[in-house]
């Protein structure tokens, strides 16, 4: 609705600009949208063949709460710099295809990151949505297994985190800090 502003990684501005207003951010760059500051932070992922110059980023969203959107990433040492500084962590727990890619977090890696970040709340993302039509009838595990596995692992590896598992299309809200 309206004229949304797309915040995209450096290198994707011209592509995103075809869809509407866009603002590119390099790692460390920030933009304000109303009372919210959005800062691009480092992420680690393989290159996109169609956009090889695009920077891989996550985002810190500073508003009433501080939210870390990890993006599409793997575990890397720089994540530790965010320890104790975020209220909510949105962490990817799945990857598409029969074999997990080395540049994605899986359920175990995401549970380790949740513990490292010490975020009071964690929402697992990047699972259960993108799947070839009809494949779920013969091989449903990639749609549902990452979420169940993350819940199990988070209890052991990140016991202090409140995990909010949302089914595709669901939403939740958090009280400001």
C-alpha positions in Angstrom: 0.0 0.0 0.0 1.1 3.5 -0.5 4.7 4.2 -1.5 6.9 1.9 0.6 10.6 2.5 0.9 12.6 -0.6 0.2 15.8 -0.8 2.2 18.2 -3.0 0.2 21.9 -4.1 0.4 24.4 -2.1 -1.6 24.3 -3.3 -5.2 20.6 -4.0 -5.4 19.3 -0.4 -5.6 18.7 -0.3 -9.3 16.9 -3.6 -9.3 14.8 -2.7 -6.3 14.2 0.8 -7.8 12.0 -0.8 -10.5 9.6 -1.9 -7.7 9.4 1.5 -6.1 11.4 3.8 -3.8 14.6 2.2 -2.6 17.6 3.1 -0.4 20.8 1.1 -0.6 22.8 0.4 2.5 26.4 -0.8 2.8 27.6 -2.4 6.0 27.6 0.3 8.7 25.2 2.6 6.7 22.0 3.8 8.3 18.7 5.4 7.3 15.9 6.8 9.4 12.3 5.9 8.6 10.2 8.0 10.9 11.3 7.3 14.4 13.1 4.1 13.5 16.8 3.9 12.5 17.8 1.0 10.3 21.5 0.1 10.1 23.0 -2.5 7.8 25.3 -5.0 9.6 27.6 -7.7 8.3 26.2 -11.1 7.2 27.9 -14.0 5.4 26.3 -15.7 2.4 27.3 -16.9 -1.0 27.0 -14.5 -3.9 23.8 -14.2 -5.9 24.6 -15.1 -9.6 22.3 -12.4 -11.0 23.7 -9.8 -8.6 27.3 -10.7 -7.9 28.2 -7.2 -6.6 25.4 -7.1 -4.1 26.6 -6.9 -0.5 25.2 -9.5 1.9 23.8 -7.7 5.0 21.6 -8.1 8.0 19.8 -5.2 9.7 19.6 -3.6 13.2 16.3 -1.9 13.6 16.3 0.7 16.4 12.9 1.8 17.5 11.0 1.2 20.8 12.9 -2.1 20.8 16.1 -3.1 19.1 15.6 -5.9 16.5 18.3 -7.9 14.8 17.3 -9.2 11.4 20.1 -11.6 10.6 19.2 -11.9 6.9 20.3 -14.9 5.0 23.6 -15.7 6.7 25.8 -18.3 8.3 27.4 -18.1 11.7 30.5 -15.8 11.7 32.6 -14.3 14.5 31.2 -10.7 14.1 27.8 -11.8 15.4 29.4 -11.8 18.9 29.6 -8.0 18.6 25.8 -7.9 19.1 25.8 -9.9 22.3 23.5 -8.4 24.8 22.5 -5.5 22.6 19.3 -6.7 21.0 15.8 -7.3 22.3 14.5 -9.5 19.5 16.6 -11.7 17.1 15.1 -12.8 13.8 17.3 -15.8 12.9 17.2 -18.0 9.8 16.8 -21.7 10.5 16.4 -23.3 7.1 17.7 -23.5 3.6 16.1 -24.7 0.4 17.1 -28.0 -1.2 18.1 -31.4 -0.2 21.4 -30.4 1.3 22.0 -27.4 3.6 24.3 -24.8 2.1 27.4 -23.9 4.1 26.4 -20.2 4.0 23.1 -20.7 5.9 22.3 -21.1 9.5 20.4 -24.3 10.3 18.4 -25.0 13.5 21.6 -25.9 15.5 23.6 -22.9 14.3 20.6 -20.5 14.9 20.2 -21.9 18.5 23.9 -21.3 19.1 23.5 -17.7 17.8 20.5 -17.2 20.0 22.6 -18.1 23.0 25.5 -16.0 21.9 23.3 -12.9 21.3 21.5 -13.2 24.6 18.4 -11.7 23.0 15.4 -12.1 25.3 13.2 -13.1 22.4 14.0 -15.1 19.2 11.8 -15.6 16.1 13.0 -18.3 13.7 12.6 -17.2 10.1 13.6 -18.5 6.6 11.7 -21.8 6.8 8.5 -23.4 5.6 7.6 -21.1 2.7 9.7 -21.6 -0.5 9.3 -25.1 -1.8 8.5 -26.5 -5.2 4.8 -27.0 -5.8 3.7 -30.5 -4.9 7.0 -31.7 -3.4 5.6 -31.4 0.2 3.4 -34.5 -0.6 6.3 -36.8 -1.0 9.0 -35.0 1.1 7.5 -32.7 3.7 10.4 -32.6 6.2 12.1 -29.4 4.8 8.9 -27.5 5.4 8.3 -28.5 9.0 11.5 -30.2 10.4 13.6 -27.0 10.8 11.1 -25.4 13.2 10.6 -28.5 15.3 14.4 -29.1 15.5 15.1 -25.4 16.3 12.6 -25.5 19.2 14.2 -28.6 20.6 17.8 -27.3 20.2 16.9 -23.8 21.6 15.7 -25.3 24.8 19.1 -26.9 25.4 21.5 -24.4 23.7 19.6 -21.0 24.4 17.5 -21.8 27.5 17.0 -18.1 28.4 15.6 -17.1 25.1 11.8 -16.9 24.6 11.3 -18.5 21.2 8.2 -17.4 19.3 7.6 -19.9 16.6 5.3 -18.4 14.0 3.7 -20.4 11.3 4.0 -18.9 7.8 1.6 -15.9 7.7 1.4 -15.5 11.5 2.5 -12.4 13.4 3.4 -11.4 16.9 4.2 -8.3 18.9 6.6 -7.3 21.6 6.4 -4.8 24.4 8.9 -2.0 24.0 11.9 -2.3 26.3 
